[in-house]
Amino acid sequence: MSKVITTTAPIAIEHLKEYFADKETAYVIDYANSELKGEKLLVYLGNLDLPADIEFETKEDLEEMILAYAGSTFIVNIQSLEITMLNLLLENEVGISLTDELQGLLDHWSVRIKSLLLYNLHTVDLEELNDFVDAAPKDNTDSLVGVNFVSLLKYEELGHIIASDDNNLDECINYTKYFNDYMFKGKNLYSYWANTNNILFLQTWAVASGERQNILDELTTIEKETENDTLI
């Protein structure tokens, strides 16, 4: 079981030493009493690259931090911010004010996330699909504003946005650098895309690797066994 240390930022040296003595140690940052706030706190935690989350006492503090997170240009792993951003993208109430600036950043994230439907085809090395991806509207931006959209790929709920009924492949954008370059903390997009919580990845991988029929056969066998168990 990991040890959780509640502390302020910057983190005291004696607390940092505990992580290097025990890699299971994690931190919860007391935002209200921290010297570092907003973008400065993100930079600090990003550079430390330690397991950490942030605890908020007021909605104003959360508003300040989520705005910094939404516009950040580097990847951090902070669950409270990830969950808040995910709920905002799903249009769920999170108890903060939705300013024009924050809404603009949400739109910025949304178009990139929805274009992952096109990226899903890009991951399959088939000529017909490659031609379709290449024919899509292109954006060669290398801007990392909003880069933490890749951090949300570990949540199954993000697939609901990518595969939503109102997400049209014809409206997706081919972000050529996002799709191909190693620009996500030294990794490529596929490093984040390929995970067991991503149903689109699992389905596409199964079809592309020829496992679809094996999966269907296994499911059929399980269903028949269940029926037999019921009849006994």
C-alpha positions in Angstrom: 0.0 0.0 0.0 1.4 3.4 -1.0 2.2 6.1 1.5 0.4 9.4 0.8 1.9 12.6 2.0 -0.3 15.7 2.2 1.9 18.7 1.7 2.2 22.1 0.1 4.2 23.2 -3.0 7.1 23.5 -3.2 7.4 20.1 -1.4 9.8 20.2 1.5 13.1 18.3 1.0 12.4 15.9 3.8 9.1 14.8 2.1 10.8 14.5 -1.3 13.4 12.2 0.3 10.6 9.8 1.3 9.8 9.2 -2.4 13.4 8.3 -3.3 13.5 6.0 -0.3 10.1 4.4 -1.2 8.8 4.7 -4.8 5.3 3.8 -3.6 5.1 7.3 -2.0 2.5 9.7 -3.4 1.7 13.3 -2.7 -1.5 15.3 -2.3 -0.9 19.1 -2.7 -2.8 21.4 -0.4 -3.5 24.0 -3.0 -4.9 26.7 -0.6 -1.8 26.8 1.5 0.7 26.3 -1.3 3.1 29.1 -2.5 3.0 27.8 -6.1 -0.3 28.2 -7.9 -1.7 27.8 -11.4 0.8 27.4 -14.2 3.8 27.6 -11.9 2.4 24.6 -9.9 1.9 22.6 -13.1 5.5 23.3 -14.3 6.8 22.4 -10.9 4.9 19.1 -10.7 5.7 18.3 -14.3 9.4 18.8 -13.8 9.4 16.6 -10.6 7.4 13.9 -12.4 6.3 12.3 -9.1 2.9 10.8 -8.4 0.9 13.7 -7.1 -2.7 15.0 -7.0 -4.1 18.4 -5.9 -6.7 19.0 -3.2 -8.9 22.1 -3.5 -11.0 23.8 -0.8 -12.8 26.4 -3.0 -14.3 26.5 -6.5 -12.2 29.6 -7.2 -9.0 27.6 -6.6 -10.2 24.8 -8.9 -11.2 27.3 -11.6 -7.8 28.9 -11.5 -6.1 25.5 -11.8 -8.3 24.0 -14.4 -7.8 27.0 -16.7 -4.0 26.6 -16.4 -4.3 22.9 -17.0 -6.6 23.3 -20.1 -4.1 25.6 -21.7 -0.9 23.9 -20.6 1.8 22.9 -23.1 3.3 19.9 -21.3 2.0 16.7 -19.9 1.2 16.2 -16.2 -0.6 13.3 -14.5 -3.0 14.9 -11.9 -6.1 12.9 -11.4 -8.3 15.7 -9.9 -7.7 17.9 -13.0 -8.1 15.0 -15.4 -11.5 14.0 -13.9 -12.7 17.6 -13.8 -11.7 18.2 -17.5 -13.3 14.9 -18.5 -16.6 15.9 -16.9 -16.4 19.3 -18.5 -15.9 17.7 -21.9 -18.9 15.4 -21.2 -20.9 18.6 -20.2 -21.4 17.4 -16.7 -21.7 19.9 -13.8 -18.5 20.2 -11.8 -19.4 23.3 -9.7 -17.2 25.9 -11.4 -17.9 28.8 -13.7 -17.6 28.3 -17.4 -15.9 31.4 -18.7 -15.4 32.3 -22.4 -11.7 31.6 -22.0 -12.3 28.1 -20.5 -15.0 27.4 -23.1 -12.6 28.3 -25.9 -10.0 25.8 -24.5 -12.7 23.1 -24.1 -13.5 23.6 -27.8 -9.8 23.4 -28.6 -9.6 20.0 -26.7 -12.8 18.7 -28.2 -11.8 19.1 -31.9 -8.6 17.2 -31.2 -10.3 14.5 -29.2 -13.0 14.0 -31.8 -10.4 13.8 -34.5 -9.0 10.7 -32.8 -11.8 8.8 -34.6 -9.7 9.5 -37.7 -6.5 8.6 -35.9 -8.1 5.3 -35.1 -8.1 4.5 -38.9 -4.5 5.9 -39.2 -3.3 3.1 -36.8 -4.4 0.4 -39.2 -1.9 0.0 -42.0 -4.3 -0.5 -44.9 -4.0 1.4 -48.2 -7.7 2.2 -48.4 -7.7 3.6 -44.9 -4.5 5.5 -45.4 -6.0 7.1 -48.5 -9.0 8.2 -46.5 -6.9 9.7 -43.7 -4.7 11.5 -46.3 -7.8 13.0 -47.9 -9.1 14.5 -44.7 -8.5 18.2 -43.9 -5.0 18.6 -42.6 -3.6 20.6 -39.8 0.2 20.6 -39.5 0.3 22.4 -36.2 3.0 21.5 -33.6 1.3 23.6 -30.9 1.2 21.7 -27.6 -1.6 23.9 -26.1 -4.1 21.5 -24.6 -1.6 18.6 -24.9 -3.1 16.8 -21.9 -6.0 15.5 -24.0 -3.7 12.5 -24.3 -3.8 12.0 -20.6 -7.5 11.4 -20.7 -7.1 8.4 -23.1 -6.7 6.1 -20.0 -10.4 6.8 -19.1 -13.0 4.7 -20.8 -15.5 7.6 -20.8 -13.4 9.5 -23.3 -14.4 6.8 -25.9 -18.0 8.1 -25.5 -16.9 11.4 -26.9 -14.8 10.0 -29.7 -17.4 7.5 -30.8 -20.5 9.7 -30.2 -23.2 9.7 -32.8 -22.7 13.3 -33.6 -19.0 12.8 -34.3 -18.6 12.6 -38.1 -15.5 11.2 -39.7 -15.9 13.7 -42.5 -15.4 16.5 -40.0 -12.3 15.0 -38.4 -9.0 16.7 -38.9 -5.8 15.0 -39.8 -3.3 16.4 -37.3 -0.3 15.2 -39.1 2.3 15.9 -36.4 0.1 14.7 -33.6 -0.6 11.5 -35.5 3.0 10.7 -36.5 5.6 12.5 -34.4 7.1 11.7 -31.0 5.9 15.0 -29.4 4.1 13.8 -26.3 6.8 13.8 -23.6 9.1 11.9 -26.0 6.4 9.4 -26.9 4.1 9.2 -29.9 0.3 9.3 -29.7 0.0 5.6 -30.0 1.7 5.2 -26.7 -1.3 6.8 -25.1 -3.9 5.4 -27.5 -3.0 1.7 -26.9 -4.5 0.9 -23.5 -7.1 -1.5 -22.2 -9.6 1.2 -21.3 -9.8 2.4 -24.9 -12.6 0.4 -26.5 -11.9 1.8 -29.9 -8.3 0.6 -29.7 -9.3 -2.8 -28.6 -11.9 -3.2 -31.3 -9.7 -2.0 -34.1 -6.7 -4.0 -32.8 -8.9 -7.2 -32.7 -10.0 -6.6 -36.3 -6.6 -5.6 -37.7 -4.9 -8.6 -36.0 -7.4 -11.1 -37.3 -8.6 -11.9 -33.8 -12.2 -10.8 -34.4 -13.4 -14.2 -35.3 -11.6 -15.8 -32.4 -13.2 -13.3 -30.0 -16.7 -14.0 -31.5 -16.2 -17.8 -31.3 -15.1 -17.4 -27.6 -18.2 -15.3 -26.8 -20.5 -17.7 -28.6 -19.0 -20.6 -26.5 -19.5 -18.7 -23.3 -23.1 -17.9 -24.2 -23.8 -21.5 -25.0 -22.3 -22.6 -21.7 -24.4 -20.1 -19.9 -27.5 -21.4 -21.6 -26.6 -25.0 -20.7 -26.1 -23.9 -17.1 -29.5 -22.3 -17.1 -31.2 -25.5 -18.4 -29.7 -27.7 -15.7 
